[in-house]
Amino acid sequence: MRIRKLFKFENAHIVRNCSSDRCKYSIHGHSYQVELILQANALDNGHMVYDFGLLKGHIKDIIDGFDHAITLWAKDDPEYVRVCKEFSSRWVVLPVSPSAEQFSRVIFFWVSEILKQTQMNNGEQSVSVYSVIVHETATGYAQCFYEDVVNPQMGLLALDDFEFSDDVKKEWGDPLLFDKLKSGEIFTNPKVQLQVIDVKLHD
């Protein structure tokens, strides 16, 4: 069984070494739409793969870190990176170039890490990310699967290689979210008081 949750953010970037001069030499922005598709082999106590309400916490926050921010490639020109950090209060640094393809890999990776470190409390069964689709424009998107995330030819992803500005982190529900994720701290979903419905049969 699979479910889909849509997220949106506005973001600016430069995609170095691509074919289009407009994209590789100039800062430009997109209105991104992210389709997060989760899967599970069984349903929880609410007969759901994963309660959509739970996606409004850490997962929404970390994706929202991109909103109204500039995304930088750690291997870009150091002076460009420095100036962007100086003159923009919201920025994210990635170990890979900020293409739509890499956005999909990064979001898949982040959400997977959050789910792995989450203590489930409502009978959820092996919830995982099936795919992430990142719409960069109305006519173009990139789609990522697990094998793309772990493929070293597409760029290695490690939590220690990402960086968020202080202004991004302070707007999260927990400003220490990413530090806790890197340290392996367990996130705990709320406990659910189960209701037992007594069905009485009439003679």
C-alpha positions in Angstrom: 0.0 0.0 0.0 1.2 3.5 -0.8 0.2 7.0 0.1 1.3 10.4 -1.4 1.8 13.7 0.3 2.4 16.9 -1.6 4.8 19.6 -0.3 5.7 23.0 -1.9 8.6 25.4 -1.6 10.1 28.4 -3.5 13.9 28.1 -3.9 16.8 29.7 -5.8 20.0 28.0 -7.1 22.6 27.7 -9.8 23.1 24.4 -11.5 26.8 24.3 -12.6 28.0 22.4 -15.6 24.5 21.9 -17.1 23.9 22.5 -20.8 21.8 25.7 -20.4 23.8 28.9 -20.0 20.8 30.5 -18.2 20.9 27.8 -15.5 24.6 27.4 -15.0 25.7 31.0 -14.9 22.8 32.8 -13.2 20.9 32.5 -9.9 17.3 31.6 -10.7 14.3 30.2 -8.9 11.5 27.7 -9.2 8.2 26.9 -7.5 8.9 23.4 -6.5 6.3 20.7 -5.8 7.4 17.6 -4.0 5.5 14.3 -4.0 6.5 12.1 -1.1 5.3 8.5 -1.6 5.4 6.2 1.4 4.8 2.5 1.5 4.0 -0.2 4.0 3.0 -3.9 3.9 0.4 -3.5 6.6 -1.8 -0.7 8.0 -1.6 0.9 11.5 -4.3 0.9 14.2 -6.0 3.7 12.3 -6.0 1.6 9.1 -3.5 3.9 7.5 0.0 3.5 6.0 1.1 6.5 8.0 -1.1 9.3 9.5 -0.8 12.4 7.3 -0.8 14.4 10.4 2.6 13.0 11.4 4.1 14.4 8.2 3.4 17.9 9.5 6.2 17.7 12.0 9.9 17.0 11.3 9.4 15.9 7.7 7.5 19.0 6.8 10.0 21.2 8.6 13.1 19.8 6.9 11.6 20.1 3.4 10.4 23.6 4.3 14.1 24.4 5.0 14.4 25.0 1.3 11.5 27.5 1.1 12.6 31.1 0.2 16.2 30.0 0.6 19.1 29.7 -1.8 20.6 26.2 -2.2 24.3 25.9 -2.6 26.6 23.2 -3.8 29.4 22.6 -1.4 31.9 22.3 -4.3 30.9 25.6 -5.9 33.3 28.6 -6.0 34.1 29.3 -2.3 33.7 33.1 -2.8 30.2 32.6 -4.3 29.2 30.4 -1.4 30.6 32.9 1.1 28.8 35.9 -0.5 25.5 34.0 -0.7 25.7 33.1 3.0 26.6 36.7 3.9 23.7 38.3 2.0 21.0 35.7 2.4 19.7 34.7 5.8 18.1 31.5 4.5 20.4 29.0 2.8 21.1 25.3 2.5 24.4 23.7 1.5 24.3 20.3 -0.2 27.1 17.9 -1.0 25.6 17.5 -4.5 24.6 20.1 -7.1 21.0 21.4 -6.5 19.3 20.0 -9.6 15.8 18.6 -9.5 17.3 15.1 -9.6 19.5 15.8 -6.6 16.6 17.5 -4.7 14.6 14.3 -5.1 17.6 12.2 -3.8 18.2 14.5 -0.9 14.6 14.6 0.3 14.3 10.8 -0.1 17.5 10.5 2.0 16.4 12.9 4.7 12.9 11.5 5.1 14.2 7.9 5.2 16.7 8.9 8.0 13.9 10.6 10.0 11.6 7.5 9.7 14.5 5.2 10.7 15.0 7.2 13.9 11.3 7.5 14.7 9.7 5.4 17.4 6.3 4.4 16.0 3.4 4.3 18.5 0.3 3.3 16.6 1.0 -0.1 15.1 2.8 1.2 12.0 4.5 -1.6 10.0 7.8 -1.0 8.3 6.9 2.4 6.8 9.5 3.5 4.2 9.9 5.9 1.4 8.9 4.4 -2.0 9.7 7.4 -4.2 10.1 11.1 -4.3 9.1 13.2 -7.3 10.3 16.8 -7.5 8.5 19.1 -10.0 10.8 21.9 -10.9 8.4 23.4 -13.5 4.9 22.7 -14.7 6.3 20.5 -17.5 9.3 18.8 -15.9 10.1 16.6 -12.9 12.6 14.2 -11.5 11.7 11.0 -9.7 14.0 9.1 -7.3 13.9 5.6 -6.0 16.0 3.8 -3.3 18.5 2.5 -5.8 19.2 6.1 -6.9 19.9 7.3 -3.3 22.5 4.6 -2.6 24.1 4.8 -6.1 27.6 6.4 -5.5 27.8 7.5 -9.1 25.1 10.0 -8.4 26.9 11.4 -5.4 27.4 10.2 -1.9 24.9 11.5 0.7 25.8 11.7 4.4 24.1 13.7 7.1 27.3 15.4 8.1 27.7 16.9 4.6 24.6 19.1 4.8 24.4 22.6 6.3 21.5 24.8 7.2 21.6 28.5 8.1 20.6 29.5 11.6 17.5 31.4 10.2 16.3 28.1 8.6 16.8 26.1 11.8 15.1 28.6 14.1 11.8 28.3 12.2 11.6 24.5 12.7 9.4 23.2 15.5 12.7 22.0 17.0 15.7 24.1 16.0 18.0 21.2 16.9 16.2 18.8 14.5 19.2 18.2 12.2 21.7 18.0 15.1 19.5 15.3 16.7 19.2 13.5 13.4 23.0 13.5 12.9 23.5 12.2 16.5 21.0 9.4 16.0 18.5 10.6 18.6 15.2 8.9 18.6 12.1 10.9 17.6 8.9 9.7 19.3 5.5 9.8 17.7 2.5 10.5 20.0 1.0 7.5 21.7 -2.6 6.7 20.7 -5.3 5.6 23.1 -7.0 2.9 21.3 -10.8 2.8 21.3 -12.5 -0.6 21.4 -15.9 -0.5 19.9 -18.3 -3.0 21.5 -20.6 -4.3 18.9 -23.7 -5.8 20.4 -25.7 -8.3 18.4 -29.5 -8.1 18.8 -31.6 -11.2 19.0 
